[in-house]
Amino acid sequence: MTGNSTNVVFQKDMTTIEDLFLEGEPTVCRIQTKELRALMDEWIQKRQEFLKQK
C-alpha cells in the first residue's frame, strides 16, 4: 500500500511502514503484524466509544 508520503508493506509476520518525505533518509518502522492489528482494533474500539459520547 502506498500513500502520498508513506509506503506500507504487510507481511504475515512483520509490517514495515516508511515515511518517504522526511528530510534525510526515509524513516522506517517495523512492527509485528499481530501487534499492529491489536493496536488498530483497540483504536477502533476507543474511537467508537468516543463517538458515542458526542
C-alpha positions, 0 to 999 in steps of 0.5 A: 500500500502506498500513500502520498508520503508513506509506503506500507508493506504487510507481511504475515509476520512483520509490517514495515511502514516508511515515511518517504518525505522526511528530510534525510533518509526515509524513516522506517518502522517495523512492527509485528503484524499481530501487534499492529492489528491489536493496536488498530482494533483497540483504536477502533474500539476507543474511537467508537466509544468516543463517538458515542459520547458526542 
